[in-house]
Amino acid sequence: ESSGRRQIKTDLFITEQWQFSRIFATCFKNQKMEGKKVLVTGASGFIGSFLVEGGLERGMQTWAGIRKTSSRKYLQDKRIRVAELNFGNKQKLKEQLTAHKQEHDGWDYIIHCAGVTKCKDRKDFEKGNYEATVNFVESLKELDMVPSHFVYLSSLSVFGPIHEDTYQPIGEHDRPQPNTAYGVSKLKSEQYLQELKDFPYVIYRPTGVYGPRERDYFLMAKSIRQHIDFAPGFKRQDLTFIYVKDLVQAVYLCIEKDVTRRAYFVSDGQVYSARSFSDLIQKELGNPWVLHVKCPLIVLKIVSLLAEKVAGLLGKASTLNGDKYNIMKQRNWQCDISPLINELGYRPEYLLDKGVKEIIAWYKKEKWL
């Protein structure tokens, strides 16, 4: 045989072995988790709804933790069990949890995804993220309902704008310096969990999460469809992303590997330029002409603060605000995911080109575009 044919056969064999290994690992993982009880809070949201689907895919008894007024648009599967939870009222919350303890003895695992990302008043970030988490954990402890794993969805924003001169990845030993009310509230929640003695927390700090059902990145696709793309500032900006299905994979890995009292950054492992996302969207939309505008940061700041002020007067939460400005102006979003890879065996399946292709197809299918 020629060396070329031998190489092709070798590549095919390696590919088949890799696929077999993944199928075997998936079967083993599902067998280990099958029948276990998992509660996903914030289940009506973008990430939460995918985490619920992740539990179902693994054969778990899956509860969607929602508010009474939450949308159930993406929670239509008949296997989903519902848990209405009020994190803002500890007494009410304890009554709700007590009912679940009596009915099915609580949950084996809890994935706490509930929280707020947009608020009319910045003080509400502390209430919706930190105080709600404290109420929840204290109630679980007082009712003897602490699960074997309490997974907390935090954010890379807890570290703020660091290493912006060197552009080195943010690591677990760096000192967090959040510059947003959202980041501060998430950091306080992390610190609270880490200070609890023997509490089985696992913290995930994802970078920008995108995927079907998500609306903030959708606004970029909508803008490009209208032939305009805005970028904040002129200085180099290193961006990172994580496709929602890869985040779900990472979250369930800590349960599969039985790891607790750890915190992990989550991204797809790649670093992208400020234009990478918009260029891929443009390509998937059939390359319409696009005017790429770099907005000076001072202009963006003024617009963001004005938008926040107007929204406040109208009693609404603004997409553009002071917090959002600080996020958009940050130049370094690199993060070190090697602990997630080495300790949990995480392997992202979606790089940005594959993820963008899937979300644009979904937007079109759902008539968003």
C-alpha positions in Angstrom: 0.0 0.0 0.0 1.1 3.6 -0.6 2.0 5.7 2.5 -1.0 7.9 1.7 -3.5 4.9 1.9 -1.9 3.7 5.1 -2.3 7.1 6.6 -6.0 7.3 5.6 -6.6 3.9 7.2 -4.8 4.9 10.3 -6.8 8.2 10.6 -10.0 6.3 10.1 -9.1 3.8 12.8 -8.2 6.6 15.2 -11.5 8.4 14.4 -13.5 5.2 14.9 -11.8 4.4 18.2 -12.3 8.0 19.4 -16.0 7.8 18.5 -16.4 4.4 20.3 -14.7 5.8 23.4 -17.1 8.8 23.5 -20.1 6.5 23.0 -18.9 4.2 25.8 -18.1 7.1 28.1 -21.6 8.6 27.4 -23.3 5.3 28.2 -21.3 4.9 31.4 -22.0 8.5 32.4 -25.7 8.2 31.8 -25.8 4.9 33.7 -24.1 6.6 36.7 -26.6 9.5 36.8 -29.7 7.7 35.6 -32.5 7.9 38.1 -30.7 10.5 40.3 -32.7 13.6 41.2 -31.5 17.0 40.0 -32.9 20.5 40.6 -32.0 23.3 38.1 -32.9 26.7 39.4 -33.5 29.5 36.9 -34.8 26.8 34.6 -37.0 29.2 32.5 -33.9 31.2 31.3 -31.6 30.6 28.4 -28.9 28.6 30.2 -31.2 27.0 32.7 -33.5 25.5 30.1 -30.5 23.8 28.5 -29.3 22.5 31.9 -32.8 21.0 32.4 -32.4 19.2 29.0 -29.0 18.0 30.0 -30.5 16.3 33.1 -33.1 14.6 31.0 -30.6 13.5 28.4 -28.7 11.8 31.3 -31.8 9.9 32.4 -32.1 11.9 35.6 -35.3 12.9 37.4 -35.2 16.5 36.6 -36.9 19.4 38.4 -37.2 22.9 36.9 -36.9 25.5 39.6 -38.9 28.5 38.5 -41.0 31.4 39.8 -44.7 31.2 39.7 -44.8 33.8 36.9 -41.9 32.3 34.9 -42.4 31.4 31.3 -42.4 27.7 30.5 -41.9 28.1 26.8 -38.7 25.9 26.8 -39.9 23.5 29.5 -42.5 21.6 27.6 -41.1 18.1 28.0 -43.6 16.0 30.0 -40.7 14.4 32.0 -39.9 17.8 33.6 -41.1 18.2 37.2 -41.6 21.7 38.4 -40.5 23.3 41.7 -41.8 26.8 42.3 -39.3 28.6 44.5 -39.3 32.1 46.0 -35.6 33.0 46.8 -36.6 36.5 47.9 -38.6 35.3 50.9 -36.8 32.8 53.1 -39.9 31.7 55.1 -41.8 31.0 52.0 -38.9 29.3 50.4 -38.5 27.0 53.5 -42.2 26.0 53.2 -41.7 25.2 49.5 -38.6 23.1 50.1 -40.2 21.3 53.0 -43.0 20.1 50.7 -40.4 18.7 48.4 -38.6 17.0 51.2 -41.8 15.3 52.3 -42.7 14.3 48.8 -39.4 12.9 47.4 -36.7 13.6 50.1 -35.1 16.4 48.2 -32.5 16.3 45.5 -29.2 14.5 44.9 -27.8 17.5 43.0 -28.7 21.1 42.7 -27.6 23.4 39.9 -28.2 27.0 41.0 -28.5 29.0 37.8 -31.2 31.4 39.1 -30.1 35.0 39.2 -30.4 38.5 37.6 -28.3 39.9 34.8 -30.4 43.1 34.2 -31.9 45.3 36.9 -33.6 48.7 37.1 -31.6 49.5 40.3 -28.0 48.2 40.8 -28.9 47.3 44.4 -31.1 44.6 43.0 -28.1 42.6 41.8 -27.2 42.0 45.4 -30.7 40.9 46.2 -31.2 38.7 43.2 -27.8 37.1 43.2 -26.1 37.2 46.6 -29.0 37.4 49.1 -31.1 34.9 47.1 -28.2 32.4 47.2 -27.7 32.9 50.9 -31.4 32.4 51.6 -31.4 29.2 49.5 -28.3 27.6 51.0 -29.3 28.5 54.6 -32.7 27.0 54.0 -31.2 23.8 52.6 -28.9 23.5 55.6 -31.6 24.2 58.2 -33.9 21.6 56.6 -31.1 19.0 56.3 -31.5 19.1 52.4 -27.9 19.8 51.4 -27.3 17.8 48.2 -24.1 15.9 47.3 -23.3 18.6 44.8 -24.4 22.3 44.8 -23.3 23.7 41.5 -23.2 27.5 41.3 -23.3 29.4 38.0 -21.1 32.4 38.5 -19.3 34.5 35.8 -15.9 35.5 34.5 -17.0 39.0 35.3 -16.1 38.4 39.0 -12.4 39.1 38.0 -13.0 42.3 36.1 -10.5 44.0 33.8 -7.1 42.4 34.8 -4.0 41.6 32.7 -5.0 44.2 30.1 -1.4 45.2 29.5 -0.1 41.7 29.1 -3.2 39.9 27.8 -2.3 36.8 29.8 -5.2 34.5 30.7 -7.0 35.1 33.9 -6.2 32.3 36.3 -7.7 30.8 39.5 -4.9 32.4 41.6 -5.5 36.0 40.4 -7.3 38.4 42.7 -10.8 39.2 41.6 -11.4 42.9 40.8 -15.0 43.2 39.6 -16.0 46.6 38.3 -19.7 45.9 37.8 -22.5 45.5 40.3 -23.3 42.2 38.7 -19.7 41.0 39.1 -19.6 42.1 42.7 -22.8 40.2 43.5 -21.5 37.1 41.9 -18.2 37.4 43.8 -19.9 37.8 47.1 -21.9 34.6 46.4 -18.8 32.7 45.6 -17.0 33.9 48.7 -20.0 33.0 50.8 -20.1 29.4 49.4 -16.3 29.0 49.8 -16.4 30.0 53.5 -19.0 27.4 54.4 -17.4 24.5 56.1 -17.7 21.1 54.3 -20.3 22.5 51.9 -20.2 20.6 48.5 -20.1 23.6 46.2 -18.7 23.7 42.6 -18.4 27.1 41.0 -18.4 27.7 37.3 -17.2 31.0 35.8 -18.2 31.0 32.1 -17.2 33.6 29.7 -19.7 34.9 27.2 -22.3 32.2 26.7 -24.2 32.1 23.4 -26.6 29.7 21.7 -30.2 29.2 20.7 -32.7 31.1 22.8 -30.2 33.8 23.9 -31.1 37.4 23.0 -28.1 39.6 23.7 -25.9 38.1 21.0 -29.0 37.8 18.8 -29.0 41.6 18.7 -25.6 41.5 17.0 -27.0 39.2 14.3 -30.0 41.4 13.9 -27.8 44.5 13.5 -25.6 42.8 11.0 -28.7 41.7 9.1 -29.5 45.5 9.0 -25.9 46.1 7.6 -24.3 47.7 10.8 -21.8 46.2 13.2 -20.6 48.2 16.2 -17.3 47.5 18.1 -16.3 49.2 21.4 -13.0 51.1 21.3 -9.9 51.0 19.1 -7.5 49.1 21.3 -6.9 45.3 20.9 -9.7 43.3 22.5 -9.3 39.5 23.1 -12.6 37.8 23.4 -13.6 34.3 24.6 -16.9 32.4 24.2 -18.6 29.3 25.3 -21.5 27.5 23.5 -24.3 26.8 25.8 -24.2 23.0 25.2 -20.5 22.9 26.1 -21.3 24.7 29.3 -23.9 22.1 30.1 -21.3 19.4 29.4 -18.9 21.1 31.9 -21.5 21.4 34.6 -22.5 17.8 34.6 -18.9 16.6 34.5 -18.3 17.7 38.1 -21.2 15.4 39.1 -19.9 12.6 37.0 -16.4 12.9 38.4 -17.7 13.5 42.0 -15.7 16.7 42.4 -16.6 19.3 45.0 -15.2 22.5 46.5 -13.6 23.7 43.3 -14.1 26.7 40.9 -13.5 26.5 37.2 -13.4 28.9 34.3 -15.3 27.8 31.2 -14.7 28.8 27.6 -14.1 26.9 24.3 -10.4 27.2 24.9 -9.8 29.7 22.0 -9.1 33.4 21.8 -10.9 35.5 19.3 -10.5 39.1 17.9 -13.2 41.7 18.3 -14.4 41.0 14.7 -14.5 37.2 14.9 -18.1 36.8 16.0 -19.5 39.4 13.6 -17.5 38.1 10.7 -18.9 34.6 11.2 -22.4 35.9 11.5 -22.0 37.9 8.3 -20.8 34.7 6.6 -23.7 32.6 7.8 -26.1 35.4 6.7 -24.8 35.1 3.1 -22.2 37.9 3.4 -24.5 41.0 3.2 -22.6 44.3 3.0 -21.9 45.5 6.5 -20.6 48.9 7.8 -18.2 48.1 10.6 -18.1 51.0 13.1 -15.7 51.3 15.9 -17.3 53.4 18.6 -15.0 55.5 20.8 -15.3 54.4 24.4 -16.3 57.9 25.7 -19.2 58.0 23.2 -20.3 54.5 24.3 -20.1 55.5 27.9 -22.3 58.6 27.4 -24.8 56.6 25.4 -24.9 53.8 28.0 -25.4 56.2 31.0 -28.1 58.1 29.1 -29.9 54.9 28.2 -29.7 53.7 31.8 -31.1 57.1 33.1 -34.0 57.1 30.6 -34.9 53.5 31.4 -34.8 54.3 35.1 -37.3 57.1 34.6 -39.5 54.7 32.7 -39.2 52.1 35.4 -37.5 49.6 33.0 -34.1 47.8 32.9 -31.9 49.0 30.0 -29.8 46.7 27.9 -27.2 49.5 27.7 -26.1 50.8 31.1 -23.1 51.6 33.2 -22.4 48.0 34.0 -22.8 46.9 30.4 -20.4 49.7 29.4 -17.7 48.3 31.8 -18.2 44.8 30.3 -18.0 46.0 26.7 -14.8 48.1 27.3 -12.9 45.3 28.9 -10.0 44.3 26.6 -8.9 40.9 28.0 -11.4 38.1 28.4 -8.9 35.2 28.2 -9.1 32.6 31.0 -7.3 29.5 31.9 -9.5 26.4 31.5 -6.6 23.8 31.9 -7.9 22.8 35.4 -11.3 22.0 33.8 -9.6 19.9 31.1 -7.1 18.2 33.4 -9.4 17.5 36.4 -12.7 16.8 34.7 -11.8 15.7 31.2 -13.7 18.6 29.6 -13.4 18.8 25.8 -15.4 21.5 24.1 -17.3 20.3 21.0 -18.2 23.8 19.7 -15.7 26.3 18.4 -17.1 29.6 17.4 -17.6 28.8 13.7 -19.6 25.7 14.5 -21.6 27.5 17.2 -22.5 30.5 15.0 -23.6 28.2 12.2 -26.0 26.5 14.6 -27.4 29.6 16.1 -28.1 31.4 12.8 -29.8 28.3 11.5 -32.0 28.3 14.7 -32.7 32.0 14.4 -34.0 31.4 10.9 -36.0 28.4 11.9 -37.7 30.2 14.7 -38.3 33.3 12.5 -36.1 35.5 14.7 -34.3 36.5 11.5 
